[in-house]
Amino acid sequence: MIPTPERYKEIQQALIDKGYLQAPASGVWGPDCSQALKRFQQEQNLTPSGKLDALSLISLGLGPSREPYRPTAVVNNRPPSSGGLN
């Protein structure tokens, strides 16, 4: 799946904020973005591929939301009754 221009802007802004990218966040991923990402990945001890991956996004603070896990309440933990039409 190819990121949207808005997502690219988020990633670029994260790289800018961390000092790895000097260009403005345009939403277009180019060679300068890949090089910035490679430097970031290397300094984070990630594989410096220059390609967007889950670990890189998480390290940039752009991974899945960090909301605390809240299990759903168990409403009825009894097995279904067998009093149906059999």
PDB file of N, CA, C and O in Angstrom:
ATOM      1  N   MET A   1       0.834  -1.174   0.000  1.00  0.00           N
ATOM      2  CA  MET A   1       0.000   0.000   0.000  1.00  0.00           C
ATOM      3  C   MET A   1       0.887   1.249   0.000  1.00  0.00           C
ATOM      4  O   MET A   1       1.792   1.367   0.826  1.00  0.00           O
ATOM      5  N   ILE A   2       0.640   2.137  -0.883  1.00  0.00           N
ATOM      6  CA  ILE A   2       1.416   3.371  -1.004  1.00  0.00           C
ATOM      7  C   ILE A   2       0.802   4.428  -0.088  1.00  0.00           C
ATOM      8  O   ILE A   2      -0.406   4.663  -0.128  1.00  0.00           O
ATOM      9  N   PRO A   3       1.643   5.070   0.744  1.00  0.00           N
ATOM     10  CA  PRO A   3       1.100   6.117   1.615  1.00  0.00           C
ATOM     11  C   PRO A   3       0.493   7.271   0.813  1.00  0.00           C
ATOM     12  O   PRO A   3       0.899   7.545  -0.316  1.00  0.00           O
ATOM     13  N   THR A   4      -0.473   7.929   1.417  1.00  0.00           N
ATOM     14  CA  THR A   4      -1.081   9.103   0.799  1.00  0.00           C
ATOM     15  C   THR A   4      -0.125  10.288   0.928  1.00  0.00           C
ATOM     16  O   THR A   4       0.780  10.256   1.762  1.00  0.00           O
ATOM     17  N   PRO A   5      -0.307  11.327   0.122  1.00  0.00           N
ATOM     18  CA  PRO A   5       0.532  12.522   0.274  1.00  0.00           C
ATOM     19  C   PRO A   5       0.466  13.088   1.696  1.00  0.00           C
ATOM     20  O   PRO A   5       1.464  13.601   2.201  1.00  0.00           O
ATOM     21  N   GLU A   6      -0.700  12.999   2.344  1.00  0.00           N
ATOM     22  CA  GLU A   6      -0.827  13.490   3.714  1.00  0.00           C
ATOM     23  C   GLU A   6       0.050  12.685   4.664  1.00  0.00           C
ATOM     24  O   GLU A   6       0.676  13.241   5.567  1.00  0.00           O
ATOM     25  N   ARG A   7       0.090  11.363   4.453  1.00  0.00           N
ATOM     26  CA  ARG A   7       0.930  10.505   5.302  1.00  0.00           C
ATOM     27  C   ARG A   7       2.402  10.805   5.049  1.00  0.00           C
ATOM     28  O   ARG A   7       3.194  10.870   5.989  1.00  0.00           O
ATOM     29  N   TYR A   8       2.773  10.990   3.771  1.00  0.00           N
ATOM     30  CA  TYR A   8       4.149  11.361   3.467  1.00  0.00           C
ATOM     31  C   TYR A   8       4.524  12.663   4.174  1.00  0.00           C
ATOM     32  O   TYR A   8       5.638  12.794   4.683  1.00  0.00           O
ATOM     33  N   LYS A   9       3.604  13.623   4.206  1.00  0.00           N
ATOM     34  CA  LYS A   9       3.872  14.890   4.897  1.00  0.00           C
ATOM     35  C   LYS A   9       4.133  14.661   6.381  1.00  0.00           C
ATOM     36  O   LYS A   9       5.037  15.265   6.957  1.00  0.00           O
ATOM     37  N   GLU A  10       3.344  13.790   6.998  1.00  0.00           N
ATOM     38  CA  GLU A  10       3.552  13.470   8.413  1.00  0.00           C
ATOM     39  C   GLU A  10       4.943  12.886   8.644  1.00  0.00           C
ATOM     40  O   GLU A  10       5.645  13.269   9.580  1.00  0.00           O
ATOM     41  N   ILE A  11       5.324  11.960   7.780  1.00  0.00           N
ATOM     42  CA  ILE A  11       6.629  11.307   7.908  1.00  0.00           C
ATOM     43  C   ILE A  11       7.742  12.322   7.675  1.00  0.00           C
ATOM     44  O   ILE A  11       8.714  12.371   8.429  1.00  0.00           O
ATOM     45  N   GLN A  12       7.599  13.127   6.634  1.00  0.00           N
ATOM     46  CA  GLN A  12       8.597  14.155   6.350  1.00  0.00           C
ATOM     47  C   GLN A  12       8.717  15.128   7.520  1.00  0.00           C
ATOM     48  O   GLN A  12       9.826  15.505   7.901  1.00  0.00           O
ATOM     49  N   GLN A  13       7.589  15.535   8.089  1.00  0.00           N
ATOM     50  CA  GLN A  13       7.626  16.478   9.211  1.00  0.00           C
ATOM     51  C   GLN A  13       8.336  15.862  10.411  1.00  0.00           C
ATOM     52  O   GLN A  13       9.074  16.548  11.117  1.00  0.00           O
ATOM     53  N   ALA A  14       8.116  14.583  10.639  1.00  0.00           N
ATOM     54  CA  ALA A  14       8.803  13.898  11.739  1.00  0.00           C
ATOM     55  C   ALA A  14      10.313  13.895  11.495  1.00  0.00           C
ATOM     56  O   ALA A  14      11.093  14.100  12.425  1.00  0.00           O
ATOM     57  N   LEU A  15      10.723  13.665  10.253  1.00  0.00           N
ATOM     58  CA  LEU A  15      12.152  13.689   9.918  1.00  0.00           C
ATOM     59  C   LEU A  15      12.719  15.105  10.051  1.00  0.00           C
ATOM     60  O   LEU A  15      13.856  15.277  10.491  1.00  0.00           O
ATOM     61  N   ILE A  16      11.940  16.106   9.677  1.00  0.00           N
ATOM     62  CA  ILE A  16      12.356  17.502   9.819  1.00  0.00           C
ATOM     63  C   ILE A  16      12.508  17.831  11.305  1.00  0.00           C
ATOM     64  O   ILE A  16      13.511  18.414  11.718  1.00  0.00           O
ATOM     65  N   ASP A  17      11.517  17.457  12.098  1.00  0.00           N
ATOM     66  CA  ASP A  17      11.532  17.749  13.535  1.00  0.00           C
ATOM     67  C   ASP A  17      12.723  17.119  14.235  1.00  0.00           C
ATOM     68  O   ASP A  17      13.230  17.665  15.215  1.00  0.00           O
ATOM     69  N   LYS A  18      13.176  15.968  13.735  1.00  0.00           N
ATOM     70  CA  LYS A  18      14.299  15.266  14.347  1.00  0.00           C
ATOM     71  C   LYS A  18      15.636  15.673  13.730  1.00  0.00           C
ATOM     72  O   LYS A  18      16.688  15.172  14.128  1.00  0.00           O
ATOM     73  N   GLY A  19      15.589  16.592  12.749  1.00  0.00           N
ATOM     74  CA  GLY A  19      16.816  17.118  12.165  1.00  0.00           C
ATOM     75  C   GLY A  19      17.422  16.294  11.040  1.00  0.00           C
ATOM     76  O   GLY A  19      18.582  16.503  10.684  1.00  0.00           O
ATOM     77  N   TYR A  20      16.681  15.386  10.486  1.00  0.00           N
ATOM     78  CA  TYR A  20      17.216  14.536   9.416  1.00  0.00           C
ATOM     79  C   TYR A  20      16.887  15.034   8.020  1.00  0.00           C
ATOM     80  O   TYR A  20      17.555  14.652   7.059  1.00  0.00           O
ATOM     81  N   LEU A  21      15.880  15.872   7.886  1.00  0.00           N
ATOM     82  CA  LEU A  21      15.452  16.361   6.584  1.00  0.00           C
ATOM     83  C   LEU A  21      15.377  17.875   6.637  1.00  0.00           C
ATOM     84  O   LEU A  21      14.763  18.444   7.539  1.00  0.00           O
ATOM     85  N   GLN A  22      16.006  18.528   5.666  1.00  0.00           N
ATOM     86  CA  GLN A  22      16.000  19.985   5.624  1.00  0.00           C
ATOM     87  C   GLN A  22      14.973  20.550   4.647  1.00  0.00           C
ATOM     88  O   GLN A  22      14.673  21.743   4.694  1.00  0.00           O
ATOM     89  N   ALA A  23      14.445  19.736   3.789  1.00  0.00           N
ATOM     90  CA  ALA A  23      13.452  20.198   2.807  1.00  0.00           C
ATOM     91  C   ALA A  23      12.092  20.345   3.487  1.00  0.00           C
ATOM     92  O   ALA A  23      11.852  19.729   4.525  1.00  0.00           O
ATOM     93  N   PRO A  24      11.209  21.149   2.917  1.00  0.00           N
ATOM     94  CA  PRO A  24       9.860  21.260   3.489  1.00  0.00           C
ATOM     95  C   PRO A  24       9.062  19.975   3.267  1.00  0.00           C
ATOM     96  O   PRO A  24       9.334  19.212   2.340  1.00  0.00           O
ATOM     97  N   ALA A  25       8.083  19.753   4.125  1.00  0.00           N
ATOM     98  CA  ALA A  25       7.203  18.586   3.993  1.00  0.00           C
ATOM     99  C   ALA A  25       6.245  18.843   2.837  1.00  0.00           C
ATOM    100  O   ALA A  25       5.282  19.599   2.969  1.00  0.00           O
ATOM    101  N   SER A  26       6.519  18.205   1.702  1.00  0.00           N
ATOM    102  CA  SER A  26       5.758  18.451   0.482  1.00  0.00           C
ATOM    103  C   SER A  26       4.698  17.393   0.201  1.00  0.00           C
ATOM    104  O   SER A  26       3.759  17.633  -0.558  1.00  0.00           O
ATOM    105  N   GLY A  27       4.852  16.224   0.812  1.00  0.00           N
ATOM    106  CA  GLY A  27       3.942  15.126   0.515  1.00  0.00           C
ATOM    107  C   GLY A  27       4.406  14.270  -0.646  1.00  0.00           C
ATOM    108  O   GLY A  27       3.751  13.293  -1.009  1.00  0.00           O
ATOM    109  N   VAL A  28       5.550  14.643  -1.234  1.00  0.00           N
ATOM    110  CA  VAL A  28       6.133  13.864  -2.335  1.00  0.00           C
ATOM    111  C   VAL A  28       7.420  13.226  -1.813  1.00  0.00           C
ATOM    112  O   VAL A  28       8.325  13.927  -1.360  1.00  0.00           O
ATOM    113  N   TRP A  29       7.501  11.898  -1.877  1.00  0.00           N
ATOM    114  CA  TRP A  29       8.652  11.161  -1.366  1.00  0.00           C
ATOM    115  C   TRP A  29       9.709  11.072  -2.458  1.00  0.00           C
ATOM    116  O   TRP A  29       9.464  10.499  -3.519  1.00  0.00           O
ATOM    117  N   GLY A  30      10.874  11.634  -2.200  1.00  0.00           N
ATOM    118  CA  GLY A  30      11.954  11.629  -3.179  1.00  0.00           C
ATOM    119  C   GLY A  30      13.245  11.114  -2.588  1.00  0.00           C
ATOM    120  O   GLY A  30      13.267  10.650  -1.448  1.00  0.00           O
ATOM    121  N   PRO A  31      14.338  11.190  -3.359  1.00  0.00           N
ATOM    122  CA  PRO A  31      15.636  10.683  -2.910  1.00  0.00           C
ATOM    123  C   PRO A  31      16.132  11.345  -1.622  1.00  0.00           C
ATOM    124  O   PRO A  31      16.749  10.682  -0.789  1.00  0.00           O
ATOM    125  N   ASP A  32      15.872  12.643  -1.450  1.00  0.00           N
ATOM    126  CA  ASP A  32      16.317  13.313  -0.225  1.00  0.00           C
ATOM    127  C   ASP A  32      15.598  12.746   1.001  1.00  0.00           C
ATOM    128  O   ASP A  32      16.184  12.661   2.080  1.00  0.00           O
ATOM    129  N   CYS A  33      14.349  12.364   0.839  1.00  0.00           N
ATOM    130  CA  CYS A  33      13.589  11.764   1.945  1.00  0.00           C
ATOM    131  C   CYS A  33      14.156  10.381   2.272  1.00  0.00           C
ATOM    132  O   CYS A  33      14.308  10.026   3.441  1.00  0.00           O
ATOM    133  N   SER A  34      14.465   9.607   1.237  1.00  0.00           N
ATOM    134  CA  SER A  34      15.027   8.274   1.451  1.00  0.00           C
ATOM    135  C   SER A  34      16.368   8.359   2.168  1.00  0.00           C
ATOM    136  O   SER A  34      16.644   7.563   3.065  1.00  0.00           O
ATOM    137  N   GLN A  35      17.201   9.320   1.779  1.00  0.00           N
ATOM    138  CA  GLN A  35      18.501   9.491   2.432  1.00  0.00           C
ATOM    139  C   GLN A  35      18.327   9.914   3.893  1.00  0.00           C
ATOM    140  O   GLN A  35      19.041   9.426   4.769  1.00  0.00           O
ATOM    141  N   ALA A  36      17.391  10.809   4.152  1.00  0.00           N
ATOM    142  CA  ALA A  36      17.117  11.241   5.524  1.00  0.00           C
ATOM    143  C   ALA A  36      16.634  10.055   6.355  1.00  0.00           C
ATOM    144  O   ALA A  36      17.052   9.879   7.499  1.00  0.00           O
ATOM    145  N   LEU A  37      15.758   9.251   5.778  1.00  0.00           N
ATOM    146  CA  LEU A  37      15.250   8.089   6.481  1.00  0.00           C
ATOM    147  C   LEU A  37      16.367   7.090   6.758  1.00  0.00           C
ATOM    148  O   LEU A  37      16.416   6.504   7.839  1.00  0.00           O
ATOM    149  N   LYS A  38      17.266   6.887   5.795  1.00  0.00           N
ATOM    150  CA  LYS A  38      18.409   5.986   5.990  1.00  0.00           C
ATOM    151  C   LYS A  38      19.257   6.433   7.175  1.00  0.00           C
ATOM    152  O   LYS A  38      19.645   5.613   8.007  1.00  0.00           O
ATOM    153  N   ARG A  39      19.547   7.735   7.256  1.00  0.00           N
ATOM    154  CA  ARG A  39      20.348   8.246   8.378  1.00  0.00           C
ATOM    155  C   ARG A  39      19.621   8.018   9.704  1.00  0.00           C
ATOM    156  O   ARG A  39      20.225   7.602  10.692  1.00  0.00           O
ATOM    157  N   PHE A  40      18.335   8.292   9.707  1.00  0.00           N
ATOM    158  CA  PHE A  40      17.538   8.066  10.911  1.00  0.00           C
ATOM    159  C   PHE A  40      17.577   6.596  11.310  1.00  0.00           C
ATOM    160  O   PHE A  40      17.832   6.266  12.468  1.00  0.00           O
ATOM    161  N   GLN A  41      17.322   5.716  10.344  1.00  0.00           N
ATOM    162  CA  GLN A  41      17.308   4.280  10.621  1.00  0.00           C
ATOM    163  C   GLN A  41      18.653   3.827  11.183  1.00  0.00           C
ATOM    164  O   GLN A  41      18.698   3.064  12.148  1.00  0.00           O
ATOM    165  N   GLN A  42      19.731   4.286  10.593  1.00  0.00           N
ATOM    166  CA  GLN A  42      21.058   3.876  11.040  1.00  0.00           C
ATOM    167  C   GLN A  42      21.291   4.310  12.487  1.00  0.00           C
ATOM    168  O   GLN A  42      21.805   3.532  13.291  1.00  0.00           O
ATOM    169  N   GLU A  43      20.922   5.531  12.819  1.00  0.00           N
ATOM    170  CA  GLU A  43      21.131   6.026  14.174  1.00  0.00           C
ATOM    171  C   GLU A  43      20.208   5.355  15.187  1.00  0.00           C
ATOM    172  O   GLU A  43      20.489   5.360  16.386  1.00  0.00           O
ATOM    173  N   GLN A  44      19.119   4.785  14.712  1.00  0.00           N
ATOM    174  CA  GLN A  44      18.188   4.066  15.585  1.00  0.00           C
ATOM    175  C   GLN A  44      18.499   2.563  15.628  1.00  0.00           C
ATOM    176  O   GLN A  44      17.737   1.784  16.201  1.00  0.00           O
ATOM    177  N   ASN A  45      19.616   2.166  15.024  1.00  0.00           N
ATOM    178  CA  ASN A  45      20.011   0.751  14.942  1.00  0.00           C
ATOM    179  C   ASN A  45      18.965  -0.102  14.230  1.00  0.00           C
ATOM    180  O   ASN A  45      18.736  -1.258  14.584  1.00  0.00           O
ATOM    181  N   LEU A  46      18.340   0.495  13.222  1.00  0.00           N
ATOM    182  CA  LEU A  46      17.418  -0.229  12.352  1.00  0.00           C
ATOM    183  C   LEU A  46      18.146  -0.503  11.043  1.00  0.00           C
ATOM    184  O   LEU A  46      19.179   0.109  10.772  1.00  0.00           O
ATOM    185  N   THR A  47      17.630  -1.398  10.243  1.00  0.00           N
ATOM    186  CA  THR A  47      18.214  -1.661   8.932  1.00  0.00           C
ATOM    187  C   THR A  47      18.099  -0.390   8.094  1.00  0.00           C
ATOM    188  O   THR A  47      16.989   0.056   7.806  1.00  0.00           O
ATOM    189  N   PRO A  48      19.249   0.211   7.692  1.00  0.00           N
ATOM    190  CA  PRO A  48      19.206   1.484   6.953  1.00  0.00           C
ATOM    191  C   PRO A  48      18.870   1.292   5.478  1.00  0.00           C
ATOM    192  O   PRO A  48      19.732   1.427   4.610  1.00  0.00           O
ATOM    193  N   SER A  49      17.610   0.977   5.210  1.00  0.00           N
ATOM    194  CA  SER A  49      17.174   0.698   3.839  1.00  0.00           C
ATOM    195  C   SER A  49      16.690   1.955   3.120  1.00  0.00           C
ATOM    196  O   SER A  49      16.697   2.015   1.890  1.00  0.00           O
ATOM    197  N   GLY A  50      16.270   2.956   3.890  1.00  0.00           N
ATOM    198  CA  GLY A  50      15.659   4.133   3.280  1.00  0.00           C
ATOM    199  C   GLY A  50      14.222   3.888   2.865  1.00  0.00           C
ATOM    200  O   GLY A  50      13.587   4.749   2.257  1.00  0.00           O
ATOM    201  N   LYS A  51      13.713   2.712   3.196  1.00  0.00           N
ATOM    202  CA  LYS A  51      12.322   2.363   2.861  1.00  0.00           C
ATOM    203  C   LYS A  51      11.473   2.439   4.122  1.00  0.00           C
ATOM    204  O   LYS A  51      11.927   2.107   5.217  1.00  0.00           O
ATOM    205  N   LEU A  52      10.251   2.875   3.948  1.00  0.00           N
ATOM    206  CA  LEU A  52       9.334   2.983   5.076  1.00  0.00           C
ATOM    207  C   LEU A  52       8.918   1.593   5.540  1.00  0.00           C
ATOM    208  O   LEU A  52       8.479   0.762   4.745  1.00  0.00           O
ATOM    209  N   ASP A  53       9.062   1.361   6.823  1.00  0.00           N
ATOM    210  CA  ASP A  53       8.613   0.104   7.403  1.00  0.00           C
ATOM    211  C   ASP A  53       8.028   0.388   8.775  1.00  0.00           C
ATOM    212  O   ASP A  53       8.149   1.502   9.286  1.00  0.00           O
ATOM    213  N   ALA A  54       7.401  -0.603   9.366  1.00  0.00           N
ATOM    214  CA  ALA A  54       6.703  -0.417  10.639  1.00  0.00           C
ATOM    215  C   ALA A  54       7.639   0.053  11.741  1.00  0.00           C
ATOM    216  O   ALA A  54       7.300   0.973  12.485  1.00  0.00           O
ATOM    217  N   LEU A  55       8.821  -0.566  11.860  1.00  0.00           N
ATOM    218  CA  LEU A  55       9.735  -0.184  12.937  1.00  0.00           C
ATOM    219  C   LEU A  55      10.205   1.258  12.791  1.00  0.00           C
ATOM    220  O   LEU A  55      10.342   1.966  13.788  1.00  0.00           O
ATOM    221  N   SER A  56      10.449   1.694  11.579  1.00  0.00           N
ATOM    222  CA  SER A  56      10.872   3.072  11.353  1.00  0.00           C
ATOM    223  C   SER A  56       9.757   4.041  11.721  1.00  0.00           C
ATOM    224  O   SER A  56      10.003   5.060  12.366  1.00  0.00           O
ATOM    225  N   LEU A  57       8.537   3.727  11.314  1.00  0.00           N
ATOM    226  CA  LEU A  57       7.404   4.599  11.629  1.00  0.00           C
ATOM    227  C   LEU A  57       7.174   4.674  13.134  1.00  0.00           C
ATOM    228  O   LEU A  57       6.900   5.748  13.669  1.00  0.00           O
ATOM    229  N   ILE A  58       7.286   3.542  13.813  1.00  0.00           N
ATOM    230  CA  ILE A  58       7.129   3.535  15.262  1.00  0.00           C
ATOM    231  C   ILE A  58       8.224   4.372  15.911  1.00  0.00           C
ATOM    232  O   ILE A  58       7.951   5.142  16.832  1.00  0.00           O
ATOM    233  N   SER A  59       9.456   4.229  15.440  1.00  0.00           N
ATOM    234  CA  SER A  59      10.575   4.996  15.992  1.00  0.00           C
ATOM    235  C   SER A  59      10.411   6.491  15.749  1.00  0.00           C
ATOM    236  O   SER A  59      10.882   7.305  16.543  1.00  0.00           O
ATOM    237  N   LEU A  60       9.751   6.854  14.665  1.00  0.00           N
ATOM    238  CA  LEU A  60       9.473   8.265  14.383  1.00  0.00           C
ATOM    239  C   LEU A  60       8.282   8.779  15.197  1.00  0.00           C
ATOM    240  O   LEU A  60       7.977   9.972  15.172  1.00  0.00           O
ATOM    241  N   GLY A  61       7.619   7.884  15.911  1.00  0.00           N
ATOM    242  CA  GLY A  61       6.442   8.268  16.685  1.00  0.00           C
ATOM    243  C   GLY A  61       5.175   8.268  15.860  1.00  0.00           C
ATOM    244  O   GLY A  61       4.181   8.889  16.236  1.00  0.00           O
ATOM    245  N   LEU A  62       5.206   7.571  14.730  1.00  0.00           N
ATOM    246  CA  LEU A  62       4.067   7.562  13.816  1.00  0.00           C
ATOM    247  C   LEU A  62       3.436   6.178  13.671  1.00  0.00           C
ATOM    248  O   LEU A  62       2.720   5.912  12.705  1.00  0.00           O
ATOM    249  N   GLY A  63       3.702   5.315  14.622  1.00  0.00           N
ATOM    250  CA  GLY A  63       3.137   3.976  14.570  1.00  0.00           C
ATOM    251  C   GLY A  63       1.701   3.971  15.042  1.00  0.00           C
ATOM    252  O   GLY A  63       1.057   5.019  15.086  1.00  0.00           O
ATOM    253  N   PRO A  64       1.191   2.802  15.397  1.00  0.00           N
ATOM    254  CA  PRO A  64      -0.180   2.701  15.873  1.00  0.00           C
ATOM    255  C   PRO A  64      -0.373   3.559  17.121  1.00  0.00           C
ATOM    256  O   PRO A  64       0.590   3.881  17.818  1.00  0.00           O
ATOM    257  N   SER A  65      -1.607   3.922  17.393  1.00  0.00           N
ATOM    258  CA  SER A  65      -1.873   4.768  18.556  1.00  0.00           C
ATOM    259  C   SER A  65      -1.441   4.034  19.817  1.00  0.00           C
ATOM    260  O   SER A  65      -1.484   2.806  19.889  1.00  0.00           O
ATOM    261  N   ARG A  66      -1.038   4.793  20.779  1.00  0.00           N
ATOM    262  CA  ARG A  66      -0.519   4.218  22.001  1.00  0.00           C
ATOM    263  C   ARG A  66      -1.558   4.278  23.124  1.00  0.00           C
ATOM    264  O   ARG A  66      -1.214   4.430  24.297  1.00  0.00           O
ATOM    265  N   GLU A  67      -2.826   4.155  22.747  1.00  0.00           N
ATOM    266  CA  GLU A  67      -3.873   4.148  23.755  1.00  0.00           C
ATOM    267  C   GLU A  67      -3.720   2.891  24.599  1.00  0.00           C
ATOM    268  O   GLU A  67      -3.370   1.834  24.076  1.00  0.00           O
ATOM    269  N   PRO A  68      -3.978   2.993  25.894  1.00  0.00           N
ATOM    270  CA  PRO A  68      -3.847   1.809  26.746  1.00  0.00           C
ATOM    271  C   PRO A  68      -4.840   0.733  26.335  1.00  0.00           C
ATOM    272  O   PRO A  68      -5.939   1.016  25.858  1.00  0.00           O
ATOM    273  N   TYR A  69      -4.426  -0.484  26.533  1.00  0.00           N
ATOM    274  CA  TYR A  69      -5.276  -1.627  26.203  1.00  0.00           C
ATOM    275  C   TYR A  69      -6.408  -1.707  27.210  1.00  0.00           C
ATOM    276  O   TYR A  69      -6.178  -1.719  28.419  1.00  0.00           O
ATOM    277  N   ARG A  70      -7.605  -1.759  26.716  1.00  0.00           N
ATOM    278  CA  ARG A  70      -8.778  -1.886  27.582  1.00  0.00           C
ATOM    279  C   ARG A  70      -9.601  -3.063  27.082  1.00  0.00           C
ATOM    280  O   ARG A  70     -10.320  -2.948  26.089  1.00  0.00           O
ATOM    281  N   PRO A  71      -9.497  -4.195  27.769  1.00  0.00           N
ATOM    282  CA  PRO A  71     -10.284  -5.349  27.316  1.00  0.00           C
ATOM    283  C   PRO A  71     -11.772  -5.067  27.451  1.00  0.00           C
ATOM    284  O   PRO A  71     -12.203  -4.327  28.335  1.00  0.00           O
ATOM    285  N   THR A  72     -12.528  -5.658  26.580  1.00  0.00           N
ATOM    286  CA  THR A  72     -13.974  -5.465  26.655  1.00  0.00           C
ATOM    287  C   THR A  72     -14.515  -6.264  27.837  1.00  0.00           C
ATOM    288  O   THR A  72     -13.986  -7.323  28.175  1.00  0.00           O
ATOM    289  N   ALA A  73     -15.531  -5.768  28.439  1.00  0.00           N
ATOM    290  CA  ALA A  73     -16.123  -6.439  29.598  1.00  0.00           C
ATOM    291  C   ALA A  73     -16.837  -7.710  29.151  1.00  0.00           C
ATOM    292  O   ALA A  73     -17.458  -7.754  28.089  1.00  0.00           O
ATOM    293  N   VAL A  74     -16.735  -8.724  29.971  1.00  0.00           N
ATOM    294  CA  VAL A  74     -17.453  -9.962  29.699  1.00  0.00           C
ATOM    295  C   VAL A  74     -18.855  -9.790  30.263  1.00  0.00           C
ATOM    296  O   VAL A  74     -19.032  -9.629  31.471  1.00  0.00           O
ATOM    297  N   VAL A  75     -19.847  -9.825  29.388  1.00  0.00           N
ATOM    298  CA  VAL A  75     -21.228  -9.622  29.806  1.00  0.00           C
ATOM    299  C   VAL A  75     -21.841 -10.938  30.256  1.00  0.00           C
ATOM    300  O   VAL A  75     -22.537 -10.991  31.271  1.00  0.00           O
ATOM    301  N   ASN A  76     -21.587 -11.983  29.513  1.00  0.00           N
ATOM    302  CA  ASN A  76     -22.200 -13.272  29.820  1.00  0.00           C
ATOM    303  C   ASN A  76     -21.171 -14.337  29.517  1.00  0.00           C
ATOM    304  O   ASN A  76     -20.854 -14.577  28.352  1.00  0.00           O
ATOM    305  N   ASN A  77     -20.646 -14.977  30.537  1.00  0.00           N
ATOM    306  CA  ASN A  77     -19.632 -16.000  30.267  1.00  0.00           C
ATOM    307  C   ASN A  77     -20.191 -17.404  30.389  1.00  0.00           C
ATOM    308  O   ASN A  77     -19.433 -18.368  30.488  1.00  0.00           O
ATOM    309  N   ARG A  78     -21.528 -17.531  30.382  1.00  0.00           N
ATOM    310  CA  ARG A  78     -22.159 -18.847  30.437  1.00  0.00           C
ATOM    311  C   ARG A  78     -22.343 -19.393  29.021  1.00  0.00           C
ATOM    312  O   ARG A  78     -22.542 -18.627  28.078  1.00  0.00           O
ATOM    313  N   PRO A  79     -22.277 -20.695  28.877  1.00  0.00           N
ATOM    314  CA  PRO A  79     -22.537 -21.245  27.535  1.00  0.00           C
ATOM    315  C   PRO A  79     -23.995 -21.027  27.167  1.00  0.00           C
ATOM    316  O   PRO A  79     -24.838 -20.879  28.052  1.00  0.00           O
ATOM    317  N   PRO A  80     -24.304 -21.006  25.883  1.00  0.00           N
ATOM    318  CA  PRO A  80     -25.693 -20.820  25.462  1.00  0.00           C
ATOM    319  C   PRO A  80     -26.573 -21.931  26.026  1.00  0.00           C
ATOM    320  O   PRO A  80     -26.132 -23.073  26.154  1.00  0.00           O
ATOM    321  N   SER A  81     -27.792 -21.604  26.356  1.00  0.00           N
ATOM    322  CA  SER A  81     -28.701 -22.618  26.906  1.00  0.00           C
ATOM    323  C   SER A  81     -29.091 -23.600  25.807  1.00  0.00           C
ATOM    324  O   SER A  81     -29.086 -23.262  24.623  1.00  0.00           O
ATOM    325  N   SER A  82     -29.419 -24.782  26.205  1.00  0.00           N
ATOM    326  CA  SER A  82     -29.810 -25.805  25.236  1.00  0.00           C
ATOM    327  C   SER A  82     -31.334 -25.951  25.189  1.00  0.00           C
ATOM    328  O   SER A  82     -31.840 -26.978  24.737  1.00  0.00           O
ATOM    329  N   GLY A  83     -32.052 -24.957  25.640  1.00  0.00           N
ATOM    330  CA  GLY A  83     -33.505 -25.038  25.694  1.00  0.00           C
ATOM    331  C   GLY A  83     -34.166 -24.581  24.410  1.00  0.00           C
ATOM    332  O   GLY A  83     -35.318 -24.149  24.445  1.00  0.00           O
ATOM    333  N   GLY A  84     -33.494 -24.657  23.294  1.00  0.00           N
ATOM    334  CA  GLY A  84     -34.060 -24.234  22.027  1.00  0.00           C
ATOM    335  C   GLY A  84     -34.905 -25.306  21.395  1.00  0.00           C
ATOM    336  O   GLY A  84     -35.221 -26.313  22.027  1.00  0.00           O
ATOM    337  N   LEU A  85     -35.272 -25.096  20.153  1.00  0.00           N
ATOM    338  CA  LEU A  85     -36.066 -26.070  19.406  1.00  0.00           C
ATOM    339  C   LEU A  85     -35.139 -27.106  18.816  1.00  0.00           C
ATOM    340  O   LEU A  85     -34.427 -26.813  17.856  1.00  0.00           O
ATOM    341  N   ASN A  86     -35.125 -28.275  19.345  1.00  0.00           N
ATOM    342  CA  ASN A  86     -34.278 -29.351  18.813  1.00  0.00           C
ATOM    343  C   ASN A  86     -35.110 -30.481  18.322  1.00  0.00           C
ATOM    344  O   ASN A  86     -34.573 -31.478  17.839  1.00  0.00           O
TER     345      ASN A  86
END
